[in-house]
Structures are given as structure tokens and as C-alpha cells.
Amino acid sequence: MVSENEFINHSKVDAHNHLNLGMRYDSYKIWAGFEIPDFPKEKYNGLGEMHEYIGKYTRPRAVTAQDAEDLITMSLEDAVKDGVTVVEGSVDIQFVGHCENSIDNFLKMVSKIKDNFKDKIDFRPELGMGKLFPKEKIAAWAPACIESGIFKSIDLYGPEVFEGLEDFKPLYDLAGKCGIKRKAHVGEFSDAKSVKQFIDYFELEEVQHGIGATSDDSILQYIADKKIRCNVTPASNVMLNSVDKLENHPIRKMFDAGIRLTICTDDLVFFNKSVSEQCADMVNCGLFTKEEIFAILDSEK
């Protein structure tokens, strides 16, 4: 059996980390001032149950700009403890509202946090957008954020369906013109066809999850040929029941197909597995050898 300690000192990239939920629960509950009942769980009944926790506990607790700053800071501190060297961390555009609806205040907050961590970790802010967040606010706020030069990537999350993507296409086109990396969530609960649709429509450089692509070898090859990186979150996939158990995780098939991969935390407060812990778990269940995990980690650089 290998320990997570064998991976902590190895450089790692966490390219799929929602910073409003990217900290350990032990860190979160001290800050929040309350404990969440029956938490963290061994398994969740899909995204629905996870969102029930978010709606009842975590979202109502974050109200002010200081709350937003605290959450991001806690997440980065826990990434540093795990020996993560690069965090492409998602800063949800909803935090503009926490900053008195001021884009300037929002951008100053993100810049301040980046500066605070400049000697500890390479924090590359990512603009996160939820498909279900009011589109008029995204349309008003996102262009200035994209053009600010502060964000190095953008991400879209929510229902993995093609419907409604047209509202975000101009923002992805703008990101492309600004040289910002384009990502989107797809393929955790959707099939290979959906993954290819998202890639082609948004001209994605990276996919958050993408595991659904393993149902079609031709699309796996397409992703490999285009050198698109998939930022995979094994613990999240198992705990949300998109994969039945870790030893059956399709990341193995993606690796064998030559797809560029990262191993990521997603929402650490919910899934309670650091990058290093997930690396150890995948070796211990026989999914990868230790040398293969190091090869994945080294390919991220």
C-alpha cells in the first residue's frame, strides 16, 4: 500500500478546483461557525443531493466580499498543504454580487489574493460561470472580467446539455481573442457525443471531466489527436455515482488512449480527497502503477 505522502512532494496541477468549495471541511466548519449534519458523506445521491447541501448550508453562509475572499484563501491554503504547485482555480462570477455588484472590487479582490500567494503557489484565476446563473448578469459582468487580463481561463458548469450554450458562445469567442484558455464541464453525466459537441462549439482547449468520451473510441482518439486536456476528478465521479467504484474509473482508458490528463479535486469540501490522496487511492486499487501516476503528474507541467 502506498501513502499520499509519496505524492505530496511531487509537483502537481489542480486544474479543476471550484475555490468556493475547494477547502477541507475541517477548515470550513471552523470558519463557518457550524457543522453540517451527516457530512462529509461516503456517497451522494448524485448532483441533486450535493446541491441540496449547497443551497441549505454553504451558499447562505457566503454573503460578503470578505466571505468570498476567505473561501478562496482557505482553498488555496489547503492546496499548498497538499504540495500542489499550480492551481487553475475557478472563481465563480457570482462573487461579483458579493463585491457590491462592482466588477472593479471583484477584480481587485482576485488580484489581492493572487498577490498574497505569489510566493506559495502559482494561482491562475479562472472565471467560473454557471449555466443557471442569471444570464443578464453574466452578460453584464463577464466581458470586463475576460478582458481584464486577470483570468487565465474560463469555465462553464451546470446541466450538460447543448440547449442554452448559444448564450455563452460570444463569451467563449471573446476569450479566444484574448488568449484565455477555454474549458467547460461536460462528460461527467453525459455521453461522448456531448463531449465532442462542446469541444467543437466552444473550441475548447480543455474539458472538465470528459469521462463520458470513453463510450466512443473514435471520440477518444479525436480528443487525443487535438491534444485536449481532460481535468478528471476521480473521487467526485465515484461519490456522485457517475462511476460505480474507483477501480472501474474510465481515466484508465483515457490514459491508454494517450489523452492529456490531470487529477483534480473538484470540490474538496464535499469529496474530501486531495490530489495526493487520489493518486494513492488509484495505485492502491490497482488502477495505475505508481510510475504511471508520476507520468500523469509530470505530463501536466
N, C-alpha and C positions, 0 to 999 in steps of 0.2 A: 504493500500500500504506500502510495506517495502522499505527501502532505502539501497543502497550499504553500507552505514555507519554501518549497523548492522552486516556486514560480514568483514569489513576491519580489525578489531582487532582479528578476529579468524584466527588461523594459517591455511595456505593454501599451496598447492603444485602446481606449474605450471610446468607440465612435458611435455608440447608441446608448445614450445616457440622458434621461429626462431629469434635469437638475432640480426641478421642484419636488422630485420623489427619489433623488439619487443618493440618499444618505442611509446609514444604518438606522434601524428602528430604535436601537438603544440611544443613538444621538437624537433622533427626532422626538422621542417621548419626553426627554428632559427639557428640550426647547419648547415643545408644545404645552407642557404642563398637565398632560393627561395621558392615560394609557388607552389604547384601542382594544376592546374586548376580543378575545379569541384571535390574537394576532401576534406575530405573523403566522400564516396558515401553512399547512403542508401542501394543500392544493386549493385552487379557487374554482368555482363553478363558472369557468370562462370569464370573459371580459366583463360580463354583466355584474358579477359579484364584486369584482375589483372596483368597478365604477360606483357601486353602492358604498363601499368604504370611502372612496374619494369624495363622493357627494355628501356623505354624513360627517366625515371626520377631517380629512386633510384640506379640502378646498375651503371650508368655512374658517379654518384656523389662519389662513394666509390672507391678510386684508391690506396691509400697508406696504409701502416701499421697503421698509426695514425688514418686514417679514420675508419679502421676496429675496432681498439680499442675504438674509440669514439662511434661507433654504439652499440657495446656490452655494454659499460658502460652506455649509455643512457637507454638501455633496462633494465638493472639490477636496475638502479636508479628508474625507473617507477614501477618495480615490488616491490621494497622496499616501495614506497609510497602507494601501494595497500595492504600492510601488508602480502605479500607473504613471506613465511619463507624458502621455498625450491624452487629453480629453476633448473630444468634439462634442461638447455638452449643449443640449437643447435648452434654450431659454424661451419659455412659452410667451408668445406675443400678448397673451392676456395680462402679463405683468405691466404692460403699458398702463392699464387701468389702475393698477396698484400705485403707479407713479403719477397719480393725479391726471391721468389721461395725457400726460406730457411725453412726447417722443424724446425730447431733449433730456428730460430727467431719467427716462428709461436707458438711453444710450450712455449717459454719464454713470449710471449705476453699473452697467455691464463693464464699461471701461475701468471703473474703480476696482471691481472685483478682479478683472484680468491683471491689473497692475499689482494688486495685493498678492497675487500668486505667481508673479513672474519669475521668482527665484525658486519656486517649489514644483511647478508643473507647467507644461505647455497647454494652456487653456485656449482652445479655439472656439469661440462662441458660435452657436448655431441658432438660427431663428426658427423656432418651432411654431407651427400653425395647425390648429385643429379644424378639421372639416366642418364640425358642428358649431364652431365659434361664429358669432355674427359676422356675416361676410362684409357688411358695410364697414365694420371696424377694421377688419383685415385689409380691405381695400384702401382705407384711410391711413393706416399705420405702416403696413408692410413696405411700400416703395421706399420711404425715407430710411427705414431700417436697412434695407438691402443696399441702398446707395451710400450708406454711412461709412462703409469700409470696416466696420467693427465686426460684422458677422462673416464668417468664412464658409458657411454652408447654410442651406435651408432644408427644412423637413416638413412633410405633411403627414398627419396621422388622423385616424378616425376610420369609419367604415371603409373596407377595402373593396369599393365598387367604383365603376367608371363614372357613374352618374355624379354630376357636380364638379368634376375635375376642370371643366371649362372655366369655372370662376377663378381658378388658380393658375391657369396657363399663362396669362400675361406676367404674373409674378415670376414664374419659372423662366420665361423668356428674358425678363429683366435681369434675373440672377445670372443667366448665361452671359449676357452682355457685360455684366460687372465682374465676371470671372469668379463667381461664387459657386461652390460645389452644390449640385442638386441631388437631394435624396428624397425618398418617400417611403412610408410604411406600406408594404404590400407583401403578400405571400405567407403571412402567419396563419391566416384563416381563409385564404383564397388560393386559387389554383395557378398553374404555370401560365395559362393564357393571360390571366390578370397581371402577373408579374411582367410579362412581355409588353402588354398594353401600357402599363405605367411607364416602363423604361422608354418606349418609343414616343409616347405622348409628351412626356416631360423632358426627354433627352437626359435621363438620369445618369450620373456617374456612379452612384451607389444606391443600394437598396437596403432598407431597414427590414430585416428578417429575410424574405426571399425563399424560405424553405419550401414553399409550395411549388417552386420551379422543378423540384425533384420528381414530379409526376410526369414530366415530359423531357426525355433525354435530348431532344433537338433544341429545346429552350435552354436547358443547362449548357449545352455547347455554345449556344448563342451568347449567353452571359459570359462564358469563359473567353470566347473569341473577342468580345468587346471590352474585355478586361474590367468589367464592372465588379466592384467590391460589394460583397454582402456582409452586413454587420449583424451577426447572428447572436441571439440571446438564448442559449440552451435552457437555463433554469426557468426563464419566463415561459418558454414554449411548453415545457413539461408541466409547470404549475398552473398554466391556463388551459391545459388539456388539448393543445394543438398537436402535441406529441405524447404518446402514451407513457413512455419511460425513456430515460436518458440513453440507455444502450441502443435504442432504436432511432435515435435522433438522425435526421437526414443530413446533418452537417457532414457526416462521413461521406455520403455520396457526393456532396458538393466539393469536398476536398479531393476526392478521387477524380472528379471531372476537371480539376485544375482551376476552380473558381477562387479568386482572391477572397480571403475571409478575415474577419476579426471576431473575437469572442468578447461579448459585451454584457453589461449589467441590466440595461433597460430601466427598471425602477427598483433600485436596491432596497428601498424601504418595504416593498411588497415581496420581493423574491429572495432577499436575504442571502445572496451568493455573490461574492466579489468575483472579479475576473480570475484571480489566482485560485480561488476555491472551485470555480467551474472547471478550470484546467485540470486540477487534481481529480475532480469527480469523473471527468471524461476518461482519464487514464485508468482510474480505479475500476470503472465499469467495463473496461475493455474496448471502448470506442476508438481510442487513439493510443499510440505509444507516447512516452514522454518526449521522445525525439521528434515525433510528428507535431506535438503541441508547440515545442520550441520553434519548429519550422513555420507554423502558422504565426506565432508571435513575431518572428523575425521578418516575415514577409510583409508585416504591417508597416515597417519603417519606410 
